Amino acid sequence: MRIFRFFILVLGLAALSACGSSSKFRTYNGPEVTQIVVFKGERTMHLMHHRKRLKSYKFDLGFAPVGHKQFEGDGKTPEGVYFIDRRNPESRFHLSIGLSYPNERDRAFAEAMGQKPGGDIFIHGRGPFYNLKKNRKPDWTWGCISVSDREMEEIYSMVATGTQIVVMP
């Protein structure tokens, strides 16, 4: 009887440990990410703690990556200073964190041109829609910043809502 109980206990612990390792939600206990700096032209994003670079990532952008996002559907990624204003743990693209685009200036410009500014700009993973081996196309989003799902798990754990993001050309 003791052996049976021991066997059940070992199986239960193994099952619990397997559950924890497959979660997309990681924990981060390092220095606070105080700013995200994105260089669109270089396709490089840095997570910063003041002036110290904590992590860097390569990424894909929208299908028309050059220039500042102005209108809905233009395929561009905004340039300028924004903030992380929301988190989506149920994103179609694995996980995502949202940029505060459009701001007042973006809205005013689009309105003056008789257009909508668009929105829903995120840093996100690739999710099930991105097949790395067969269909890899750079700059495939509608204006978002896309990293691998694994990288997005790390970013999601490190970056808090309210963090400043500076997007450079």
Backbone torsions as a table, in degrees:
resi	resn	phi	psi	omega
1	MET	NA	-38.5	179.4
2	ARG	-63.6	-41.2	-179.8
3	ILE	-63.5	-41.3	178.6
4	PHE	-61.4	-47.0	178.4
5	ARG	-61.0	-44.1	178.8
6	PHE	-60.5	-44.2	179.7
7	PHE	-60.8	-44.5	178.9
8	ILE	-63.4	-42.2	178.9
9	LEU	-61.7	-45.6	179.3
10	VAL	-62.7	-43.8	177.7
11	LEU	-61.8	-42.1	179.1
12	GLY	-63.3	-43.8	177.7
13	LEU	-64.5	-39.2	177.7
14	ALA	-63.1	-42.5	179.0
15	ALA	-64.0	-42.0	178.5
16	LEU	-65.1	-41.5	-179.5
17	SER	-67.8	-33.6	177.7
18	ALA	-67.3	-36.0	179.8
19	CYS	-64.3	-41.8	-177.1
20	GLY	-69.0	-29.2	-174.2
21	SER	-79.1	-17.0	-176.5
22	SER	-98.9	4.6	-178.1
23	SER	-71.6	142.9	175.7
24	LYS	-83.3	-4.8	-179.2
25	PHE	-99.1	110.9	-180.0
26	ARG	-100.3	166.8	173.9
27	THR	-112.2	150.9	179.7
28	TYR	-135.2	129.0	-178.9
29	ASN	-123.6	18.6	-178.0
30	GLY	-89.1	-165.2	179.4
31	PRO	-61.0	148.1	179.4
32	GLU	-62.7	136.2	171.6
33	VAL	-80.1	112.8	-176.9
34	THR	-95.3	-16.5	-178.8
35	GLN	-162.5	146.9	170.9
36	ILE	-111.7	130.7	178.2
37	VAL	-119.2	123.5	-177.0
38	VAL	-116.0	127.8	173.5
39	PHE	-110.3	100.0	-175.3
40	LYS	-59.3	-46.8	-176.7
41	GLY	-61.3	-35.3	179.9
42	GLU	-88.9	-10.7	-175.3
43	ARG	55.5	45.3	179.9
44	THR	-129.1	134.1	178.0
45	MET	-123.2	133.2	-179.6
46	HIS	-117.9	133.0	170.3
47	LEU	-94.7	124.0	-171.9
48	MET	-114.9	146.5	166.1
49	HIS	-115.2	97.3	-171.3
50	HIS	56.1	-114.9	-178.4
51	ARG	-96.6	0.4	-178.5
52	LYS	-96.5	127.9	177.7
53	ARG	-78.5	123.5	179.0
54	LEU	-90.5	-46.6	-177.6
55	LYS	-149.7	153.6	175.3
56	SER	-132.0	149.3	-177.4
57	TYR	-140.4	147.6	168.6
58	LYS	-92.8	154.0	-175.3
59	PHE	-153.5	169.8	171.1
60	ASP	-109.2	155.9	179.9
61	LEU	-119.3	-162.6	176.6
62	GLY	-72.3	167.6	-175.4
63	PHE	-69.3	-11.4	175.3
64	ALA	-131.4	75.2	-165.4
65	PRO	-73.1	-18.9	-174.8
66	VAL	-82.7	129.6	177.6
67	GLY	97.9	166.5	-178.4
68	HIS	-81.3	139.3	176.2
69	LYS	-61.0	131.1	179.5
70	GLN	-123.8	-37.1	-172.1
71	PHE	-135.3	154.5	175.4
72	GLU	-56.6	131.5	175.6
73	GLY	82.9	5.0	-177.1
74	ASP	-80.0	-7.1	176.6
75	GLY	73.3	12.7	-178.4
76	LYS	-101.1	158.2	175.6
77	THR	-103.6	134.3	-179.2
78	PRO	-58.4	151.2	173.8
79	GLU	-120.6	142.3	179.9
80	GLY	128.8	-162.2	-177.5
81	VAL	-103.0	124.3	178.6
82	TYR	-135.3	-174.3	178.8
83	PHE	-136.0	153.6	172.2
84	ILE	-76.5	116.5	-173.0
85	ASP	-115.3	-2.3	178.2
86	ARG	-164.0	161.4	179.6
87	ARG	-131.5	138.0	179.8
88	ASN	-125.5	98.7	179.1
89	PRO	-75.1	-10.9	-179.1
90	GLU	-110.7	24.3	-177.8
91	SER	-58.8	146.3	173.2
92	ARG	-64.9	-18.0	-178.4
93	PHE	-108.3	45.7	175.3
94	HIS	77.6	-76.1	174.3
95	LEU	-141.9	156.5	176.9
96	SER	-153.8	153.2	172.4
97	ILE	-127.1	135.2	-171.7
98	GLY	-95.1	144.8	173.6
99	LEU	-91.2	150.9	-177.0
100	SER	-78.4	23.8	172.9
101	TYR	-78.5	137.3	0.9
102	PRO	-88.2	146.2	172.8
103	ASN	-92.3	-176.6	-177.7
104	GLU	-58.1	-41.8	-178.7
105	ARG	-64.7	-42.9	178.6
106	ASP	-62.1	-43.2	179.0
107	ARG	-63.3	-45.0	-178.2
108	ALA	-62.5	-42.7	179.9
109	PHE	-62.9	-49.0	-179.1
110	ALA	-61.5	-43.1	179.2
111	GLU	-61.8	-42.0	178.7
112	ALA	-62.3	-26.7	179.4
113	MET	-94.3	4.4	179.8
114	GLY	73.0	25.5	-176.6
115	GLN	-123.1	171.8	171.0
116	LYS	-99.0	144.5	-178.0
117	PRO	-77.4	-16.2	-173.5
118	GLY	80.6	-173.4	-178.5
119	GLY	177.4	-159.3	-178.8
120	ASP	53.3	50.4	176.0
121	ILE	-94.7	125.7	-174.6
122	PHE	-132.6	158.8	157.8
123	ILE	-95.5	124.5	-176.2
124	HIS	-145.4	168.2	174.7
125	GLY	-79.3	-169.0	-179.2
126	ARG	-96.3	-28.6	178.6
127	GLY	64.0	-168.4	-174.9
128	PRO	-75.3	-6.1	-175.7
129	PHE	-85.0	-10.4	-172.2
130	TYR	-111.0	112.3	-179.7
131	ASN	-103.5	103.4	-173.6
132	LEU	-59.1	-35.3	-175.1
133	LYS	-81.9	-40.6	-172.1
134	LYS	-97.6	-43.9	-168.1
135	ASN	-117.4	28.0	-175.7
136	ARG	-65.1	117.0	176.8
137	LYS	-127.8	123.3	176.5
138	PRO	-68.1	151.4	176.5
139	ASP	53.9	65.3	-173.5
140	TRP	-107.6	-7.7	-175.6
141	THR	-82.2	-178.8	177.2
142	TRP	-97.0	15.8	179.6
143	GLY	133.6	-1.4	180.0
144	CYS	-84.9	174.3	175.1
145	ILE	-109.0	120.9	-174.9
146	SER	-115.7	129.8	174.5
147	VAL	-121.9	175.4	177.4
148	SER	-66.3	158.7	179.4
149	ASP	-59.2	-41.7	-179.8
150	ARG	-63.4	-42.8	177.2
151	GLU	-64.5	-38.5	179.9
152	MET	-64.7	-35.5	176.1
153	GLU	-59.8	-42.6	179.0
154	GLU	-66.2	-47.7	179.9
155	ILE	-60.6	-45.1	-179.0
156	TYR	-58.7	-38.2	-179.6
157	SER	-75.5	-25.9	-174.2
158	MET	-91.8	-31.2	-170.5
159	VAL	-100.1	126.5	179.8
160	ALA	-94.0	155.0	171.3
161	THR	-60.0	137.2	-178.3
162	GLY	100.3	-10.5	179.8
163	THR	-67.6	136.0	178.0
164	GLN	-73.6	140.6	173.7
165	ILE	-127.4	126.9	179.2
166	VAL	-111.0	120.1	-178.5
167	VAL	-109.7	115.5	-178.3
168	MET	-101.1	152.5	177.9
169	PRO	-60.0	NA	NA
